[in-house]
Structure formats: structure tokens, C-alpha cells
Amino acid sequence: MYYSETKVIMGGLAHVPILILIVNFIKGKFESITSKVVAVKTEEPKVKVVEVKEEEVQVGNLNASEVKEEAE
């Protein structure tokens, strides 16, 4: 037996609230799980700050041969 287009649309619309309830239930379960995981990882890592030392390059001390070696 074939259903009319109206009955098919009405049946689909009747199931939309049920699908929304199922999706919200699953979403709520995942939110509760992720809140527990995030609460455990709130500690900040211990990081040691190290200063970077910069060296000055003296241009006057370079020979032409040293410059050519670096360019190749």
C-alpha cells in the first residue's frame, strides 16, 4: 500500500522532536564526560625560562675567501 505525500510529511514531522531529544541526550552525556577530563588537566606545566644569548657578528674580520665559502 502506498502512502500519500501528506502522510509521509506528517510522519516525518512527528519524529523530529523524538530525534532532537535523542541528540540532546547524547550531547549531554559527552559534555559531562569532557567536563571531567578538563577538570583533571587544569594544572599548568612547570616550564623553566631560559634566556637566549645573542652573539654579535663582526663584519670587519671576515676575509673574501670566507664569504665565498659561505655563499656556496
Protein Blocks (a to p, Z undefined) as FASTA:
>chain_A
ZZdfklmmmmmmmmmmmmmmmmmmmmmmmmmmmmmmmmmmmpccdddddddddddddfkl
pcfklmmmmmZZ
